[in-house]
Amino acid sequence: MPPDAYSQSKTALLAMGGHRVWSLMATLFGDLAQEEGNTIDGPVLSAIMAEMDIRPEAVRVALYRLRNDGWIVSEKHGRTGRHSLTPTSRAETQAASARIYADPKVRHTEWTLALTETTNTADEMAASGFIPLLPRVYLGGAVSNPPGSTLVLSGDTPPDWLRAQLSPALLEDEYARLLPHLQTAYDTFRASTLSPLQIAVIRCLIVHNWRRIVLRHPQVPDTLRPDNWTGAACHKLVDALLSRLPRPALAHITPT
């Protein structure tokens, strides 16, 4: 690996945008320490955040916010602070992980068309896993759970125009921006070429950029996706990268 490839990839992933320090930290805990009993020691957390070029004062502010929001809890063990997810944040993290770490080889093909009684149910339908098509008309997967007054019809083979119309809702442009960075990381990195600290950083940035897109739209059945949807290519690369760069043991992460 060229000596600057890691730094270049790290910088590119950081430059994708949306990297509030508290949000990055939440991603880090979700990737490295989401199981009950998992904790991240203060020196390890500081080392990872410093490797992302985040200043100590920004880390302190982010920790304060996450504690204040009930997302993490901090305890002292001797002179070392230990941080962990709260039961509530752990449950939310594990629920989101079903999407973030989903196997791209598992296909979902059944879809439904839903007609609502009124036009003021957009938020409720989105929360139920539906994408708006027309006023009062929504598309979703077979497992989507609409409000009780909704008329739901099972779909057959969707026409091309319908799949193409969903492209903006599936954030095609944002996935297209992420794809080359994932491809570069895949072409460059192996676990043997990176330290545990570097693996933790690259994993965090990959998961963070992926989750901030994939969690903003419902899980749409494969049959409704546009041809050559870039989100599917991103999903395969994310899965391959996380398999190639296994989650490092927290005890092995030390400052460089």
N, C-alpha and C positions, 0 to 999 in steps of 0.2 A: 504494500500500500504506500503510495507517495506520502512523504512526511507531513504534508499539509492537507491531505485529503479529509482527515477527520475534522480539522478546524473548518475547512470550507463547507463540508456537509452540515456541521453543527450551525454555522453562521447562516447558511441558506434556510435551514429548518426554523431557526429563530426568527428569520426575516419574513416568514410567511404571514405574520400578523396575529393579533388576538392573544398575545402572550402576556397577559397580566400575571404578575408574580404569584399571587394567591391561587390563580387558576392552574398555572404550571405545577405548583406545589400539590394541589389537589390531585392532579394527574399522577404525579410521582407517588403519592401515597396509594393511589388506586392501583398502580402497576406493581409496586414493590411490597406493599404492606397492607393489603386489604383483608387478610384473614384475621380472625379473632386472636388476640395475643401478639400480633406483629407490632413492633415498635421501630422507630427510626431514631437513633441517638443523635443528639444535637451536632456533634462533630461530623458525623456522616452526612446529615442533611446540609450542613454548611459547606462541606466539600463538594457535594453534587451541585448545589446552587452556584457556588463559586466557579465551578467548571462550566456553567452556563453563562458566565460573565455577569452574574447578578450580584449587586453590592450587598454587604452585610446588613446595612440599614434597611434595604428593601425587603430582605428576608425577615427581619424582625417585624416590620409592618405587616407583611403577609401572614406571619404566624399569629400576630395579634388579631387580625381580621378573622382567620379561620377558627381561632379559639372563641372569639366573640360570637361568631355565627354558629357555634356548636358543631363545627365540622371536625376539629381535632381536639384532643385533650393532651396536656403536657404535665409531666411529673418529674420531680427531681430524684435521681438515684445517686447519692453522694453529690459530687459536683457536676454530674452529667445530666442534662435534660433529655428525657425520652418522650417522643411524640407518637401518638397513635390516633386512628380514626375513632370517632364515637360510634356507639351502636347504630344510631340513626344514619350517619353518613356511610357507615359500612354497608348497611342494607341498601342504600341508594346506589352506592358504588357497585355492589355486586349485581344489582338489577341492570345497571347500564352496561356492565361487562358482558352481558348476554349479547348485546349488539356489537360492542367494541371488539370483542375477541371471537366473534362468530366464525364458524368454519365456512369459508367461501365455497366449498364444494357442496354444501347442503343447499339444495334448490327448493324454492317456494314458487309454485306455479298457479295455484288457485287464487282467484281474485273475485271481488264483489263490487257492485255498483250500488250506491246508497242514495236515496232521495229523502231529504228531511222535510218536516212540516213547515218550518219557517227558515228565514235567512240569517237568523241571529245565533246559529249554533256552530259557527266556524271554529271557535276555540275548542269547544267540546268535541267536535269531530276530529280535529287535529290531535287532541289528546287521546282519542280512541284509535288512532292509526290510519286516518283517512287523509287524502290529498284532494283539495277542491278542483273540480273540473268546470262546473258552471254554477251559478247561484242555486243553492239547495241540492246540487248534484256532486257526489264525491266518489272517489275510487279508493279501494283498500284491499288488504289481504283477506284470506279466508278466516283468519283468527282475529281480525279487527272486531271491536266490540262497540257498536254504535248505541246511541240512546234508544230507549225502548220504543219511541214513536216513529223511528226511522224505518222506511221501506228498504229492504236489502234484497238484491237480486244477484244470483250467481252469474259470473261472466263466462263467456266461451272464448274463442280465439280473438284477441283484440285486433282491430285494424291498425295499420301502420300510422295513420294520422293521430290516433289516440295515444300511442306510445310516444310519438314525437312531441305531442302537446305537453306531456309530462316532463320533458327535459328541463325547463327552467326550475320547476319545483324540486327536481332531484339535484340541483346545484352543480350542474355539469361544468360550469366555468371554474368553480372552486376546486373541484376534483382535478380538472385539467392543469391547474397551477401546482397542485401537490404532486401529481404523477411523476414529473421528471426528477424531483428531489428523492422520491422513493426509489426510482429506478437507479439513480446514481448511488444511493446508499446500498442497494442490493448488489450492484456491480462492484462495489468497493469493499464492503465490510465482511469480515468473518470474525467469529468470537476469538480466534487465535491471534488476531491482529490488534485487538483492543483490550485495555485493562478493564477490570470490573467496574471501575468508576466511569470510564468512557462508555461502556455498554449501558450502564444505568442512565446516562445522559441521552444517548442516542435513542434508546427505547422510549424514554419519557417524551422526547420531542416527536418521535414517530407517532406514538399513541395520542399525544396531545393534538397534533395537527389532524389526525384521522378522526378523533372523537368530536372535535369541534365542528366537523362537517357532518359526519354520519348521524349524530344525535339530533340534527336539526331537521330531519325529514323522516317520515314513517318508513318502516321496512316494506318496500314495495315488492310484490311478487316479480320473479324474473320475467314472466310473460308480459308485464306492463312496462318494463324498462325499454328505453330507446335502443336501437341497434348500436353496438359499439359504445355503450355507456361507459364513460371513463371511471365512474365510481366502482365498477366491477373490477377493472384493472388495478385500481388502488387497493381494493380489498385483498386481492391475491398477493400483491406485493407486501402489504402490511403483515399478512399472515406468514408469508415466507420469511420476512425479516425478523419477526418476533421468534420464529422457530430457529432461525440461524443464530440469533443473539439471545440465548436463554436468559431469563431473569437471574441476575447475580445474587448470591447470598449477601445479605446486608453486612455480615461480619467480614466479608472480603473486600468491601469498599473502603478504601483509605485515600487520604489526600495524596496528590502527586507531588 
